[in-house]
């Protein structure tokens, strides 16, 4: 495996070098071009100002080069981690594991350390992973998920199918390699809702959250009358004042079921159509809207109740108009 020497210019005008291995010859190493040498001649705080003075095409080109250099560097990092893991060198340095070395010494997050170590161990078995990492044709998350399912017979085809695929397609690929047994549907209560305190409780009783709820359901104990309020105001709350405690807190329920791919496609389409209403695309909001629309069309009781509400609203408007007419006539008579 060849290597190239990358020039790293120190802010104090001292030139440093790093030998970066080139795992493939399909395309030139991003460090072989002198223009791609990393020149850190200014503090990082000034890089934003430097980028602001570049044209948009220059920014795209320099970003592409930096991204290519990062991917090649990541492949080299994985190779180093793989060899250190094979030698168990982190334990010789006083760390309990390579994971602890990555988090404590290198400053990686727990998730980053896990993905890198998982990918490095997979690369020992299948070195082609390093080539794909360097070429940005696969990412660490995909390698970590696929690693338990790779064998000497299928690794080439599986890695090719996983190349540049989103996570949902990776899940489908993993399901073909190791399908999971279906589980029975589950609907389980997680927390019980709270109703507003009654008159007797508001008179002086201290309302406490239901046992086992904690703060997961968003419940807060209500203060007794005359006690300091959460906003910092003291004294009793008037009967006409509506506080947050007066709002009912709805309980939470867990839904768990196995469905078909066609339902998944319908859900994704419905979520996209409702992005303007629910930007986060939470499944509970999408299913709630879908069930509301279904019940509005199919539930006879709901349709009858809706017609009654409309009739009452029209009757109320008619009575209001009649009262307004009578009031105007009375005032006209009195003015005479």
N, C-alpha and C positions, 0 to 999 in steps of 0.2 A: 504494500500500500504506500503510495507516494505521499509526500507532504510538501507544503509550501510555507514559506516564512512570511508571517504577517507583521507589518510594522505598526506599532502602537506608539503614538507620539505623546509623551508625557507632558502635562501642563508646564513643567519646568524646563521644557525644550530638551529633555533627555529622551532619546529614542529607545524604546523597548521592543523586543521581538518575541513572537510566539510561533512555534511550529504547529500548524494545523493540518491534521491528516485529511487527505482527499479520498473518500471511500469509493468514488466512481469516476469514470471517464466519459459518461454520457454527455456531460456538459462541463465547461471549464469551472474550476473552483472559483468562488467569488473573490478570493484573495489574490488570484494570479494577475489581476489587472491592478496596476498601480493606483488607478483612480479609486479603487475600492478599499484602500488602506484607511483604517479608522484614524482620523486626526482629531484627537481630543485636545485642541489648542486653546480651549476656553472652558470656564467652569460650566457645569451642567445648568446652572441657573440662567445662563445666557443663551442656551440653545433655542428657547422659544423666540427670543428676539432675532436670532440668526435665521430661524425658519421663516419668520415673518417677512424677511427681506428676500426670500427666494420666490421664484415663479412657481405656479402650480405644476407644470410639467417637470421642473427640477425636483419638487418635493416628491412627486410620485416616483421618479427615477431613483432618487436617493433612498426613499423608503423601501423600494424593491431591493436595492442592494443591501441595505441594512438587514432586511428580513432574510435574504439569502445567507448573509453571514451568520445571523443568529441561528438558523437551522443547521448550518454546518457545525457551528460551535456546540449546539445541543447534541448532535451526534457524537462529537468528540467527548463531551461531558459524560454521556451514557457509557462510552467505551471505558473511560476512566473509572466510573462507578462500578462497572461490571468486573473489572480486574481487581479493584479494591475489595469488592464483595467476595470474590473468589479467594483472595488471600486472607480475608477476615482482618484486614489491616486496621479498621476502625477500632476494634477491640484492643489492638496493640497500642493504640494512641490513648487508651483510657475511656473510650466511649462504649456504652453497653451494646450499641448496634450501629450499623451504617445509617439507619434512619435518624438516630440521635446525632450522629456526626453532621448529617445534612441540615437538620433543623438548628442545632446549636452552633456549629462552626461555620457552615455556609450561609446560614440565615434563611433557609427555605421554609415555607409554610408546611404544615403537616400534609396538606393535600399535594403540594408540589413535590415534596420528598417521596411520598408514596408512589406517585405516578412515575417519577424518574427511576426509582429503584425497581419498580415492577417492569418498566420497559428495559432497563439495563439487564435484568435477569433473563428476560425473554430474548434479548439480543445475543446473549451467550449461546443459547440454543439455536437461534436463527439469525445469523449476522446480517441477513438481507434487511432486517428492520432498520439498521443504522443507515443503509442507503436510502430507504424510503423516508426516514426522518430528515436526512440531509436534503432530500429533494422536495420536502414539504408535501409528499404524497400521502402521508398518514401522520396523525397527531398522537400525543402521549395517551390521551384518554382512550382512543381506539386500541392502542397496543395493550394497555392495561386490561381492558375488557376482553380482548381476544386471546390474551396470553394463556389462560387455562384451557383453551379449546384448540390450540395449535399443535399439530403433530408433524412428524417428518413427511407424512404423505400428503397432508392438505395445506401446509402453511403457505405455499406459493399461491394457490388458487384463492385461499381465504384472504390473504393480504392484498391480492389484486382486487378482489371484490370490495374490500374495505377502503380502498384508496379514495380519498376525497369524498367520503360519504358522510352525511349528517348522522346524528346520534340515533334518530328513530330508525334509519335504515340499518345501522349497526345492530340495533336490538333485534330487528328481523333476521339479520344474518346469524346472530348468536342463537336465536330461537331455532333456526334450521340445524345448527350444529348440536345443540343440547336443549331440546324442547322440555319445558317444565310441565308437570301434571297440572290439570285444571283443578281449581279449588272451588268449593261451594260458595254461593253468594252469601255475603255477610252484611247485615245492617245492625249496627251496635251503637247504643247511646254512650256518648263520651262525657257529656255534662248536662245538667238539668237547668232549664231556664228559670229566671227569677221574675216575679211579678212585683209591681209597685206596692209599697207598704200601705196597709189599710189605715183607717182613722185611729184605731186603737193603738197601732204601732207608732203612728206619728205623734201620739199624745205624749209618749215618754219612754217607750220600749226601744231597746237597741236592737236593730235588725242585723243579724249575722248571716254570712253566706252559708248555703247548704253544705253539709259535711261532704268532704271529698272533692269539692269544686276547686278550692284554692283560688289562684288568680288566673288559671288557664282560660276560663270562660269570660274573663273581663269583669268579674263581680267585685264590688267593693262594699265593705260594711257601711251601712247608713248610720249617720250620727244621730244621737237622740236630740229631741227638741231643746233648743237653747245652747247646744254644744257648738264650738267653732266649726265653720264649714270649710270645705277643701279649698275654696277660693280665698280663704283668709278672713272672711266676714264672720262676725259672731252674732248671736241672737237667733231667735226662732225664725223659721221661714214662714211667710204669710201663706194663707190658704190659696191665694190666687197666683202664687209664684210657682212655676213648673220647673223642677230641677232635673238633672240627669238621672237621679234615682227614681223619678217617676216613670221613666221609660222602661218597658219590659225588656229583659235580656233573654234572647232566644237560646235554647239549648243547642248543643252541637251533636251531630250524628255522623258516624263513619259508614260510608257505603263502599263495599268491596265486591266486585264481580268481574267475571271474565266474559269478554265480548268478541265479536268477529272483526276482521279487518275492514269490512264495509262500514260498521258502526264507527270505527276510528276515523275513516275518511269523512263520514257525515259530521262527526264532532269537530274535526279540524276545519271543515267548511263553515259550520255554524259559528265557530269561534272567530274565524276571520271576518265573517259578516257582522259580528257584534263587537269588534274591536273598538269602534267609536263609543260604545256604551260601556264596555268592560275592557279597558286597555291592558290589564294584566292577564286576561283570558283565563280566569279561574274556572275550573270545570263546574263547580257548584252554581255559578252564575249562568253558564251556558245551559245546563240542564234545567235550572229553574225557569228560565225564559221559555225553553222548549215545552216544558210541562204546562206552564201557564197558557201558552198558545193552544196546546192540545185540549186542555180542560175548557177553555173558552169556546171551542168548537164542538166538543163531544159531550160535555157534562150538561144534562138537561136542567138539573137543579140550579147550576150556576147561570145558565141562560135565563131561567125564570126570575132568579134574583136580580139579574142585571136589568131585565125589563121592568121589574118593580121599582128598582132604584131610578130608572129613567122616568117612569110615570110619576113617582113622588117628586122628582126634581122639577118636572113640568108643572105639577100641581102647585109646588112651592113658588115657582116663578109666576104662575097665574095669580095666586093669592097675593103675592107681593105687588104685582101690577094693580090688582084690584084695590089693595090698601092704599097704594100711592094715588090712585085716581080718586078714592074717597077723601083722602087727606087734602088733595088739591081742591076738590069741590067744597069741602068744609071751610077751608081758608078763604076761598072766593066768596062764600056766603057770609062769613064773619066780617070780611072787609067791606061789605055793603052796609 
